[in-house]
Amino acid sequence: MLRTFGVFLVIRRKILLFSLLLSGGLMTLLAYQWAYEANDQEKVEFQLHNAEIVAQELRRYEKSEYTKLVTIPTGIFIESFFFENPVVFNITGIIWQKWSPDLPDSLEPGFVLPEKIETADTYTADLIYEETLDGGEKLYGWYFEAHIRQAMDYTQFPFDHKKIELRLLPKQWQSNAVLVPDFDSYLKKDLLADSFGIDERIILDGYNLTETYFDYLRQSYDTNFGFPDYVGSDEYPELIFNIHLQRSVSNAFIIYLFPIIIVLLLLFGTMLTVTSDAQKRERMDFNISMIIASCSALFFILVLAHVELRDRFITSPIVYIEYFYLLSYGAIFYVAANSYLFCEARSGMIGKLLAFEDNLLAKAAFWPSLLLAANFFTYMSIYD
């Protein structure tokens, strides 16, 4: 009796230590994954933060294509932003252009958002001011609202970070005109270090703003769109206003992960009721049908939450947090199967293993197995 009790204490101590080590490893991996995703955002060759950098970029294109570009200073200020679905976001704000008297008469003030979804309800661009500045330069400003469709990667949810790209083209996009940032209209001194061009009070549901900047997308096309003299076929500089967002991890964990943890705790509590002791069975009202019913109820709860999550990212492959749902399904099956076998398997190797110390081995393996699996798929998601 004392020897059996000693074995029980040794197993419990080792399992507890192993589970704590796995828990610490999982927390370390999660913290590293969050930091890794934050620093793994796509880097650009140049962030356009002054006129010299812009001129350098345009000279490189002019030299390679033997084309003289006409520049149009353009600025943007974002007033609201939200995701309508995983691949479409709504954005509103003001876009302005400074129009020099030296610009060719063939050009007209205006802009094009090439990735917008244009319908009567999803896009507006209204001219709200037109002024004449010193030297005869014209200033035009438009209030716009647009729905932009853009591919997004959600596979690391809730550790994903978003790079929103708002592509801007001149109204006569087929010409040799190119938009350049109107740096003089931004009051912040260091545009490379500070976020600019966005309302500081903007509401970003579930996200935090990390930075904004201009850069050029060197876009190439395999057509001239019917224009014999089209100059934009090969790495033509298209102005982009970038917004980098960092997801608030705490919200996603409270909504999605905490219910899973509660379900797993309830499963483990259900498993602890599995016993061959008649007095304990009567006191805890243990029977296999009750355990199967409890597992079914917990499974139903998880499926509803999982379906809601999958509907949210219907266009995305499996996202990171979904692995916890799959892990929970496995845990539910494990508890149900173990309870059934404990009641039915009275002989053979399985029966002996389950009978040892009242199902001790199966109970002791519950948390280490889950934590080991969680460590594995977290590691794979980081280094995949």
KADATA-V501356 format. One line per field, one symbol per residue. ss: DSSP state (~ for helix, > for strand, _ for the rest). psi: psi as a letter, one per 20 degrees, with the letter a starting at -180 (. if undefined). burial: I if it has 16 or more other C-alpha atoms within 10 Angstrom, else O. Layout:
BEGIN
ss: ???
psi: ???
burial: ???
END
This chain:
BEGIN
ss: _~~~~~~~~~~~~~~~~~~~~~~~~~~~~~~~~~~~~~~________>__~~~~~~~~~~~~~~~____>>>>>>>>>>>>>>>>__>>>>>>>>>>>>___________>>___>______>>>>>>>>>>_~~~_>>>>>>>>>>>>___________>>>>>>>>>>______>>>>>_~~~____________>________>>>>>>>>>>>>>________________>>>>>>>>>>>>_~~~~~~~~~~~~~~~~~~~~~~~~_____~~~~~~~___~~~~~~~~~~~~~~~~~~~~~~~~~_________~~~~~~~~~~~~~~~~~~~~~~~___~~~~~~~~____~~~~~~~~~~~~~~~~~~~~~~~~_
psi: ghgghgggggggghgggghgghgggghgggghgghghhijqpqqhppoirhggghgghhgghhhilppqpqopprqpphqpqphrhjpqppqappqqpoqiiqqiiqqqrrpnijqoorhiipqnpoiqoqprqjjpqpppppqpqoppppqojhjpkjqqpopooppqqgmiiajqppqpmhhipiqgnihhqqrkqphjqonojqppgrqrqrppnpqqkqjkiohkpijholpopppopopqpqohgghhggghghgggghghghhghiioqipgghghhjlpqhhggggghgghggghgghgggghhhlhiqaprgihhhghhhghhghggggggghhhhoirrggggghiollkgggghifghgghggghghgghhgj.
burial: OOOOOOOOOOOOOOIOOIIOOIIOIIOOIIOOIIOOOIOOOOOOOOIIIIOOOIOOIIIOIOOOOOOOIIIIIIIIIIIIIIOOOIOIIIIIIIIIIIIIOOOOOOIOIIIOIOOIOOOOOOIIIOOOOOOOOOOOOIIIIIIIIIIIIOOIIIIIIIIIIIIIIIIIIIIIIIIIIIIIIIIOOOOOOOIIOOIIIIOOOOOOOOIOIOIIIIIIOOOOOOOOOOOOOOIIOOIIIIIIIIIIIIIIOOOIOOOIIOOIOOIIOOIIOIIIIIIOOOOOOOOOOIIIOOIIOIIOOIIOOIOOOIOOOIOOIOOIOOIIIIOIIOIIIOIIOIIIOIIIOIIOIOOOOOIOIIIOOIIIIIIIOIIIOIIIIIIOOIIOOIOO
END
